[in-house]
């Protein structure tokens, strides 16, 4: 397990001064990066070998998003390394031990020059000591687009520099941000009160995201929203209708 302490900053909050969902994801990613930099398989080590961890999926359960000024503890627990796949949990707690959010994630170690998976080496194993995975209702990595669902198109998003990460493709948290914006847009336009409330909720929600291909600077992302059985799914498609990412949001109980 690796943890660090922080405090909710004004720049991480929404109009009502609650932590945004994309900032929660940023905290989790920062936590894994800090652990990486403890080494020996630091980002510099990885860069010299043309390697990078690429996210396959997120499952994030939010009990409560904290507000401006709250003191928090962010943690990550790698619990399986096998072949080229890494599995890790994340959590965010208050200093008093209240569990604010729990997450599961699946990552692939990729040779970025060759565009192919790379086997995990001893340095990576040393960098990420394994521990027991957290208790949560683990859902499948893949997200199916529901059949026979009502569907709605949202506004097309053109990828700008602010969407990109150091690998020069859209950061995984940005896909979730685009999906949430699309849920909110469609809900307002179509009068979908339940979706409107869900997209703006700060507690008792689960968001899953699956990543299928990479979007780059100048690409267009065309969101399509599907509604069925109390869950809402956003397919963030390329110009040929193939998803870059699929994001699902629904109500849930506590982690």
ZILIN-V455777 format. One record per residue. N is the residue number from 1. RES is the residue in three letters. PHI is phi in whole degrees, -180 to 180 (* if undefined). OMEGA is omega as a letter, one per 40 degrees, with the letter a starting at -180 (NA if undefined). D_LAST is the distance of its C-alpha to the last C-alpha in whole Angstrom. Layout:
BEGIN
<<N & RES & PHI & OMEGA & D_LAST> <N & RES & PHI & OMEGA & D_LAST>>
END
This chain:
BEGIN
<<1 & UNK & * & i & 18> <2 & UNK & -130 & a & 20> <3 & UNK & -136 & i & 19> <4 & UNK & -145 & a & 21> <5 & UNK & -101 & i & 21> <6 & UNK & -154 & i & 21> <7 & UNK & -144 & a & 22> <8 & UNK & -66 & a & 21> <9 & UNK & -96 & i & 24> <10 & UNK & -58 & a & 26> <11 & UNK & -71 & a & 27> <12 & UNK & -100 & a & 23> <13 & UNK & -110 & i & 23> <14 & UNK & -90 & a & 23> <15 & UNK & -64 & i & 26> <16 & UNK & -103 & i & 24> <17 & UNK & 68 & i & 23> <18 & UNK & -106 & i & 20> <19 & UNK & -56 & i & 18> <20 & UNK & -79 & a & 19> <21 & UNK & -64 & a & 16> <22 & UNK & -67 & i & 19> <23 & UNK & -71 & i & 19> <24 & UNK & -60 & i & 16> <25 & UNK & -62 & i & 16> <26 & UNK & -60 & i & 20> <27 & UNK & -60 & a & 18> <28 & UNK & -63 & i & 16> <29 & UNK & -66 & i & 20> <30 & UNK & -62 & a & 22> <31 & UNK & -62 & i & 20> <32 & UNK & -67 & i & 20> <33 & UNK & -68 & i & 24> <34 & UNK & -60 & i & 25> <35 & UNK & -63 & i & 24> <36 & UNK & -56 & a & 26> <37 & UNK & -71 & i & 29> <38 & UNK & -72 & i & 29> <39 & UNK & 75 & e & 30> <40 & UNK & -80 & a & 32> <41 & UNK & -87 & i & 31> <42 & UNK & -70 & i & 31> <43 & UNK & -62 & i & 31> <44 & UNK & -66 & i & 35> <45 & UNK & -58 & a & 35> <46 & UNK & -66 & a & 33> <47 & UNK & -63 & i & 36> <48 & UNK & -62 & a & 39> <49 & UNK & -102 & i & 38> <50 & UNK & 71 & a & 37> <51 & UNK & -107 & i & 33> <52 & UNK & -156 & i & 30> <53 & UNK & -83 & i & 26> <54 & UNK & -117 & a & 25> <55 & UNK & -74 & i & 22> <56 & UNK & -98 & a & 21> <57 & UNK & -163 & i & 18> <58 & UNK & -122 & i & 15> <59 & UNK & -133 & a & 11> <60 & UNK & -122 & i & 9> <61 & UNK & -110 & a & 6> <62 & UNK & -107 & i & 8> <63 & UNK & -80 & i & 7> <64 & UNK & -161 & i & 10> <65 & UNK & -84 & a & 13> <66 & UNK & -72 & a & 16> <67 & UNK & -112 & a & 19> <68 & UNK & -50 & i & 23> <69 & UNK & 90 & a & 23> <70 & UNK & -64 & i & 20> <71 & UNK & -90 & a & 20> <72 & UNK & -134 & i & 17> <73 & UNK & -122 & i & 16> <74 & UNK & -111 & a & 15> <75 & UNK & -138 & i & 15> <76 & UNK & -137 & a & 15> <77 & UNK & -132 & i & 16> <78 & UNK & -67 & a & 18> <79 & UNK & -125 & i & 18> <80 & UNK & -158 & i & 20> <81 & UNK & -130 & a & 24> <82 & UNK & -152 & a & 26> <83 & UNK & 66 & i & 29> <84 & UNK & -118 & a & 28> <85 & UNK & -106 & i & 24> <86 & UNK & -124 & i & 22> <87 & UNK & -115 & i & 18> <88 & UNK & -148 & i & 16> <89 & UNK & -93 & i & 12> <90 & UNK & -136 & i & 12> <91 & UNK & -150 & i & 10> <92 & UNK & -130 & i & 11> <93 & UNK & -121 & i & 12> <94 & UNK & -79 & i & 15> <95 & UNK & -64 & i & 18> <96 & UNK & -85 & i & 17> <97 & UNK & 96 & i & 14> <98 & UNK & -69 & i & 11> <99 & UNK & -82 & a & 8> <100 & UNK & -84 & a & 9> <101 & UNK & -157 & i & 7> <102 & UNK & -133 & a & 6> <103 & UNK & -142 & i & 9> <104 & UNK & -122 & a & 11> <105 & UNK & -147 & i & 15> <106 & UNK & -123 & a & 18> <107 & UNK & -128 & i & 22> <108 & UNK & -119 & i & 25> <109 & UNK & -87 & a & 28> <110 & UNK & -121 & i & 31> <111 & UNK & -81 & a & 34> <112 & UNK & -70 & i & 35> <113 & UNK & -73 & a & 39> <114 & UNK & -95 & a & 39> <115 & UNK & 67 & a & 36> <116 & UNK & -136 & i & 35> <117 & UNK & -63 & i & 32> <118 & UNK & -126 & a & 33> <119 & UNK & -68 & i & 32> <120 & UNK & -65 & a & 30> <121 & UNK & -103 & a & 33> <122 & UNK & -64 & a & 33> <123 & UNK & -65 & i & 32> <124 & UNK & -66 & i & 29> <125 & UNK & -60 & i & 28> <126 & UNK & -69 & a & 29> <127 & UNK & -71 & a & 27> <128 & UNK & -121 & i & 24> <129 & UNK & -60 & a & 24> <130 & UNK & -85 & i & 21> <131 & UNK & -143 & i & 18> <132 & UNK & -69 & i & 16> <133 & UNK & -73 & a & 13> <134 & UNK & -75 & i & 9> <135 & UNK & -74 & i & 8> <136 & UNK & -163 & i & 6> <137 & UNK & -82 & a & 8> <138 & UNK & -72 & i & 10> <139 & UNK & -107 & a & 13> <140 & UNK & -61 & i & 16> <141 & UNK & -67 & a & 18> <142 & UNK & -82 & i & 20> <143 & UNK & -117 & i & 20> <144 & UNK & -85 & i & 23> <145 & UNK & -75 & a & 25> <146 & UNK & -65 & i & 25> <147 & UNK & -86 & i & 28> <148 & UNK & 56 & i & 30> <149 & UNK & -103 & i & 28> <150 & UNK & -69 & a & 29> <151 & UNK & -132 & a & 30> <152 & UNK & -143 & i & 31> <153 & UNK & -90 & i & 32> <154 & UNK & -109 & a & 31> <155 & UNK & -67 & i & 33> <156 & UNK & -70 & i & 34> <157 & UNK & -111 & i & 33> <158 & UNK & -96 & a & 35> <159 & UNK & -70 & i & 33> <160 & UNK & -112 & a & 35> <161 & UNK & -60 & a & 35> <162 & UNK & -70 & i & 32> <163 & UNK & -86 & a & 30> <164 & UNK & -91 & i & 31> <165 & UNK & -111 & a & 29> <166 & UNK & -69 & i & 32> <167 & UNK & -90 & i & 32> <168 & UNK & 65 & i & 34> <169 & UNK & -133 & a & 31> <170 & UNK & -62 & i & 28> <171 & UNK & -63 & a & 25> <172 & UNK & -62 & i & 22> <173 & UNK & -67 & i & 21> <174 & UNK & -69 & i & 24> <175 & UNK & -61 & i & 23> <176 & UNK & -64 & i & 20> <177 & UNK & -60 & i & 22> <178 & UNK & -63 & i & 25> <179 & UNK & -63 & a & 23> <180 & UNK & -63 & i & 21> <181 & UNK & -63 & a & 25> <182 & UNK & -69 & i & 26> <183 & UNK & -57 & a & 23> <184 & UNK & -65 & i & 25> <185 & UNK & -62 & a & 28> <186 & UNK & -65 & a & 28> <187 & UNK & -60 & i & 27> <188 & UNK & -69 & a & 29> <189 & UNK & -70 & a & 32> <190 & UNK & -98 & a & 31> <191 & UNK & 70 & a & 30> <192 & UNK & -93 & a & 27> <193 & UNK & -62 & a & 25> <194 & UNK & -63 & i & 22> <195 & UNK & -67 & i & 22> <196 & UNK & -58 & i & 23> <197 & UNK & -66 & a & 20> <198 & UNK & -67 & a & 18> <199 & UNK & -64 & i & 19> <200 & UNK & -100 & a & 19> <201 & UNK & -73 & i & 16> <202 & UNK & -117 & i & 14> <203 & UNK & -156 & i & 11> <204 & UNK & 64 & i & 9> <205 & UNK & -129 & i & 10> <206 & UNK & -127 & i & 10> <207 & UNK & -123 & i & 13> <208 & UNK & -113 & i & 14> <209 & UNK & -137 & i & 17> <210 & UNK & -116 & a & 20> <211 & UNK & -113 & a & 23> <212 & UNK & -112 & i & 26> <213 & UNK & -156 & a & 29> <214 & UNK & -98 & i & 30> <215 & UNK & -103 & a & 32> <216 & UNK & -123 & a & 34> <217 & UNK & -53 & i & 36> <218 & UNK & 91 & i & 38> <219 & UNK & -68 & i & 36> <220 & UNK & -106 & i & 35> <221 & UNK & -111 & a & 32> <222 & UNK & -111 & a & 32> <223 & UNK & -78 & i & 29> <224 & UNK & -124 & a & 29> <225 & UNK & -101 & i & 26> <226 & UNK & -116 & a & 25> <227 & UNK & -127 & i & 24> <228 & UNK & -164 & i & 23> <229 & UNK & 54 & i & 21> <230 & UNK & 80 & i & 19> <231 & UNK & -116 & a & 18> <232 & UNK & -125 & a & 20> <233 & UNK & -123 & i & 21> <234 & UNK & -112 & i & 23> <235 & UNK & -95 & a & 26> <236 & UNK & -97 & a & 27> <237 & UNK & -97 & i & 30> <238 & UNK & -84 & a & 33> <239 & UNK & -70 & i & 37> <240 & UNK & -98 & i & 37> <241 & UNK & 82 & i & 34> <242 & UNK & -98 & a & 32> <243 & UNK & -70 & i & 29> <244 & UNK & -74 & a & 28> <245 & UNK & -151 & i & 24> <246 & UNK & -124 & a & 22> <247 & UNK & -125 & i & 19> <248 & UNK & -120 & i & 17> <249 & UNK & -129 & i & 15> <250 & UNK & -158 & i & 14> <251 & UNK & -75 & i & 12> <252 & UNK & -153 & i & 9> <253 & UNK & -86 & a & 7> <254 & UNK & -77 & i & 4> <255 & UNK & -60 & NA & 0>>
END
